[in-house]
């Protein structure tokens, strides 16, 4: 009884073949990537990892995207003219300084140090 083979009927086999024929075809895309070693400043690496975490991607993909945008000038065309940031709860954010990267971890460390 337990070792009895199951014999499919013709209708069930036909249904399986028909259903599998109409399944969507998978498209496999291979992207050429190269592994390499780069020396990246600690603050830039921390910011890259934070961006990757927020966007649900990898730090390598973030670096590739930023580097590609920088080399092709793609990021410059999308930039809006400089304007004041909107006030939040009556406060305006400090303007960014060129070359200075601030991460959430640094802000949280300052909050802890100040007891805020």
C-alpha positions, 0 to 999 in steps of 0.5 A, spaced: 500 500 500 505 505 501 509 503 496 504 503 490 506 508 484 502 513 482 500 513 475 498 520 472 492 520 468 493 523 461 488 529 463 493 531 469 499 530 464 496 535 459 494 540 464 501 540 467 505 541 460 500 546 458 501 550 464 508 550 464 508 552 457 505 559 459 509 560 464 513 567 463 520 566 460 526 568 465 531 573 462 538 572 465 542 579 464 549 578 466 553 584 468 560 585 468 563 586 474 570 587 477 573 586 484 578 590 486 581 594 492 580 601 493 583 605 499 577 609 501 577 615 507 573 612 513 568 618 513 566 616 506 566 609 507 561 610 513 557 614 508 557 609 503 555 604 507 549 608 510 546 610 503 546 602 501 543 600 508 537 606 507 537 604 499 537 596 500 543 595 496 550 594 497 556 599 498 559 597 491 553 598 487 553 605 491 560 607 489 559 604 482 553 609 481 556 615 484 563 614 480 559 613 474 555 619 475 561 623 477 565 621 471 559 622 466 556 628 469 549 625 470 549 628 477 550 635 475 544 636 470 539 633 475 541 638 481 537 644 482 539 651 484 541 652 491 536 654 495 534 655 503 532 648 506 525 648 509 524 650 516 522 644 521 519 645 527 522 652 526 529 650 525 533 650 518 538 645 517 545 648 516 548 648 509 553 642 507 560 644 507 564 642 500 568 636 502 565 634 509 561 628 510 556 627 516 553 620 517 547 619 522 552 615 527 556 621 528 550 625 529 548 620 534 554 620 537 554 628 538 547 627 541 550 622 546 555 626 548 551 632 549 545 628 553 540 630 548 
